Amino acid sequence: MNEVTTHLDTTRELNLVVTAMRGIAAARSREAQQHLAGIRAYADIIGTAIGEALALVDVAARPDGPPTRAQRHLRIVLCAEQGFAGNFSERVLAAALDAQESSNDSLFVVGERGLSLAAEQARTPDWSDSMAVHPDEMPSLAGRIADALYVQLDAAAATRVTLVHGVPGGTQAQSIVSRVLLPFDYSRFPVASHFRPPRITLPPARLIANLAEEYIYAELHEALMLSFAAENEARMQAMMATQGNIEQRRDELQAEFRRLRQEEITEEIIELSASRLGSRQVANERITRE
């Protein structure tokens, strides 16, 4: 009886903790998604600037689109920093590793959970970092990833770069997407026409390259925010499932408590009845002797 009561108290306390974690995860997911509009607006501005900068050079001198055949591939994998997010990080890392075409491919891993999973599979990333745990930390993290990326490019260690990350799915499971960062696809930006050429201080080719780097930074920032929102959405769903298990266990314990309590009451009634019956027998024997 005392053991069941202790277990019931524990389930109540655990339910409070899980409820709090679920609320925090939901708030973080919403906050991250609220930042996306600003990030995308910034990317749109840079994209428009790229289109205007492309108009400053002859068609023959414009950067080419992505080649049809890739060479060495670098995948940047965005996983969770903290646990209790179900199999979110496992799915992201699996999507990246399953797509590998060569043992020479490079791997960047962001997030402690992803790094631990990679170690379990005897995979050592070429670069890694902790995943930000708050949206305000994303710009700095995007900058660090970009810096590490350009080190790889300067060393000719990669010719194709892909981002692999989760995106929020609402009530559904989070989707895992792959987004090509490099080679940079200039063809997606409409070349401006019938506009007044801006006054620039850089050669057009250098200006276009700088704008492309800024757009890549915006893409990294957006992917980090989407991954963070998806991670916390997965954590919220995991906490909901845990709450269901806790409530089921609580119901079982309450049923067990009622059963034990009923047995205790029954034993008390039997003992009381036996005591009264004994008293009557003693009284009857006394009367008989008299």
C-alpha positions in Angstrom: 0.0 0.0 0.0 2.7 2.5 1.0 4.8 1.4 -2.1 1.8 2.1 -4.4 1.2 5.5 -2.8 4.9 6.4 -3.3 4.7 5.4 -7.0 1.5 7.5 -7.4 3.3 10.6 -5.9 6.2 9.9 -8.3 4.0 9.8 -11.4 2.3 13.1 -10.4 5.7 14.8 -10.0 7.0 13.3 -13.3 3.8 14.5 -15.1 4.5 18.0 -13.9 8.1 17.9 -15.2 7.0 16.5 -18.6 4.2 19.1 -18.9 6.8 21.8 -18.2 9.2 20.4 -20.8 6.4 20.1 -23.3 5.4 23.8 -22.8 9.0 25.0 -23.1 9.5 23.0 -26.4 6.2 24.4 -27.8 7.3 28.0 -27.0 10.7 27.5 -28.5 9.3 26.1 -31.7 6.9 29.0 -32.1 9.6 31.5 -31.3 11.9 30.0 -33.9 9.2 30.0 -36.6 8.4 33.7 -35.8 12.0 34.6 -36.8 11.7 32.9 -40.3 9.7 35.8 -41.9 12.6 38.3 -41.2 15.3 35.9 -42.4 13.4 35.2 -45.6 12.8 38.9 -46.2 16.5 39.5 -45.8 17.3 36.7 -48.3 14.8 38.1 -50.8 16.5 41.5 -50.6 19.9 39.9 -51.3 18.4 37.8 -54.1 17.0 41.0 -55.7 20.5 42.6 -55.4 22.0 39.6 -57.1 19.6 39.9 -60.0 20.6 43.6 -60.3 24.3 42.9 -60.1 24.0 40.2 -62.8 22.6 42.8 -65.1 25.9 44.8 -64.8 27.9 42.2 -66.6 27.6 40.7 -70.1 25.7 37.4 -70.5 28.9 35.6 -71.4 30.6 36.8 -68.2 27.9 35.8 -65.8 28.6 33.0 -63.4 27.5 29.5 -64.6 24.8 27.5 -62.9 25.4 24.3 -61.0 27.3 21.6 -63.0 25.4 18.4 -64.0 28.0 16.2 -62.3 29.2 16.7 -58.8 32.6 15.8 -57.5 33.6 15.8 -53.8 30.5 16.4 -51.6 30.3 18.1 -48.3 27.1 17.6 -46.2 26.2 19.9 -43.4 24.0 18.0 -41.0 21.9 19.9 -38.4 20.9 17.7 -35.4 19.7 18.3 -31.9 21.8 19.6 -29.1 19.7 18.1 -26.3 17.8 14.9 -25.9 14.1 13.9 -25.4 13.4 14.6 -29.0 12.5 11.1 -30.1 14.5 9.9 -33.1 14.8 13.3 -34.7 18.6 13.4 -34.8 18.8 9.7 -35.9 16.6 10.5 -38.9 18.6 13.6 -39.9 22.0 11.8 -39.7 20.7 8.7 -41.5 19.4 10.9 -44.4 22.8 12.4 -44.8 24.8 9.2 -44.5 22.5 7.2 -46.7 23.0 9.7 -49.5 26.8 9.5 -49.4 28.2 8.5 -52.8 31.9 8.2 -51.8 34.1 7.6 -48.8 35.8 10.9 -49.8 32.7 12.9 -49.0 33.1 15.3 -46.1 30.8 15.7 -43.2 29.9 18.7 -40.9 27.8 17.8 -37.9 26.0 20.4 -35.7 24.5 19.3 -32.5 25.8 17.1 -29.6 23.2 14.4 -30.3 24.3 14.1 -33.9 28.0 14.0 -32.9 27.3 11.1 -30.4 25.4 9.2 -33.1 28.2 9.7 -35.6 30.7 8.4 -33.1 28.5 5.3 -32.5 28.8 4.6 -36.3 32.6 5.2 -36.2 32.2 8.4 -38.3 34.4 11.3 -37.4 33.1 14.6 -38.8 35.5 17.0 -40.6 34.1 19.8 -38.4 31.5 20.0 -35.7 29.9 22.5 -33.4 27.1 22.7 -30.7 23.6 23.5 -31.9 22.3 26.8 -30.6 19.7 26.4 -27.8 18.0 29.8 -28.4 17.1 31.6 -31.6 19.2 34.6 -30.7 22.3 32.4 -30.9 21.6 31.3 -34.5 23.3 34.3 -36.4 26.6 33.6 -34.6 26.3 29.8 -35.3 25.5 30.5 -39.0 28.7 32.6 -39.2 30.8 29.9 -37.7 29.5 27.3 -40.2 30.1 29.7 -43.1 33.7 30.3 -41.9 34.4 26.5 -41.7 32.7 26.0 -45.1 34.9 28.5 -46.8 38.0 26.9 -45.3 37.0 23.7 -46.9 36.4 25.5 -50.2 39.7 27.3 -50.1 41.5 23.9 -49.6 39.5 22.5 -52.5 38.2 19.8 -50.2 34.7 20.1 -51.6 33.0 21.1 -54.8 29.4 20.5 -53.8 27.8 21.4 -50.5 24.4 20.2 -49.2 22.5 21.1 -46.1 20.5 18.3 -44.4 18.0 19.3 -41.7 14.5 18.9 -40.4 11.6 21.2 -41.0 8.5 21.5 -38.8 5.6 19.3 -39.7 2.8 20.5 -37.4 1.0 17.5 -36.0 2.9 15.2 -38.4 6.4 13.9 -38.2 9.1 16.4 -39.2 10.3 16.1 -42.8 14.0 15.8 -43.5 15.2 17.9 -46.4 18.4 18.3 -48.4 19.2 21.8 -49.8 22.1 22.4 -52.2 24.2 25.4 -51.2 27.0 25.1 -53.7 27.6 25.3 -56.6 25.6 28.4 -56.3 22.6 28.5 -58.6 22.5 32.0 -60.1 19.7 31.0 -62.5 17.1 31.2 -59.7 17.5 35.0 -59.6 15.8 36.9 -62.4 18.2 39.3 -64.0 16.9 42.9 -63.6 15.9 44.8 -66.7 14.9 48.4 -67.4 16.5 49.7 -64.2 18.9 52.5 -63.5 22.3 50.9 -62.8 23.4 51.5 -59.2 26.6 53.2 -58.3 29.0 50.5 -57.1 32.5 50.6 -55.5 33.4 47.0 -56.3 34.0 45.3 -59.6 30.7 43.6 -60.7 32.2 40.1 -60.5 33.4 40.7 -56.9 30.1 42.3 -56.0 28.2 39.2 -57.3 30.5 36.9 -55.3 30.0 38.8 -52.1 26.3 38.9 -52.5 26.3 35.1 -53.1 28.2 34.6 -49.9 25.7 36.7 -48.0 22.8 34.7 -49.5 24.5 31.5 -48.4 24.7 32.9 -44.9 20.9 33.7 -45.0 20.2 30.1 -46.2 22.3 28.7 -43.3 20.5 31.0 -40.8 17.1 29.9 -42.2 18.0 26.2 -42.1 19.2 26.5 -38.5 16.0 28.1 -37.4 13.9 25.5 -39.2 15.9 22.7 -37.6 15.6 24.3 -34.2 11.8 24.6 -34.6 11.6 21.0 -35.9 13.7 19.7 -33.0 11.5 21.3 -30.4 8.4 20.2 -32.2 9.7 16.6 -32.1 10.5 17.1 -28.4 7.0 18.4 -27.8 5.5 15.3 -29.5 7.8 13.0 -27.5 6.6 14.6 -24.3 3.0 14.2 -25.4 3.6 10.5 -25.9 5.3 10.3 -22.5 2.4 12.0 -20.8 0.1 9.4 -22.3 2.3 6.6 -20.8 2.4 8.4 -17.4 -1.4 8.8 -17.3 -1.8 5.1 -18.2 0.6 4.1 -15.5 -1.2 6.4 -13.0 -4.6 4.8 -13.8 -3.0 1.4 -13.2 -1.6 2.5 -9.9 -4.9 4.1 -8.8 -6.7 0.9 -9.7 -4.1 -1.1 -7.7 -4.5 1.4 -4.8 -8.3 1.0 -4.8 -7.9 -2.8 -4.8 -5.4 -2.8 -2.0 -7.6 -0.4 0.0 -10.6 -2.5 -0.5 -8.7 -5.6 0.7 -7.6 -3.6 3.7 -11.1 -2.6 4.5 -12.3 -6.1 4.0 -9.7 -7.4 6.4 -10.7 -4.8 9.0 -14.4 -5.8 8.7 -13.4 -9.5 9.1 -11.3 -8.7 12.1 -14.1 -6.6 13.7 -16.7 -9.3 13.0 -14.4 -12.0 14.4 -13.9 -9.8 17.5 -17.6 -9.3 18.0 -18.3 -13.0 17.5 -15.7 -13.9 20.0 -17.2 -11.5 22.6 -20.7 -13.0 22.1 -19.4 -16.5 22.6 -17.7 -15.5 25.8 -20.8 -13.8 27.0 -23.0 -16.8 26.1 -20.6 -19.2 27.9 -20.7 -17.0 31.0 -24.5 -17.0 31.0 -24.6 -20.7 30.6 -22.3 -21.2 33.6 -24.5 -19.0 35.7 
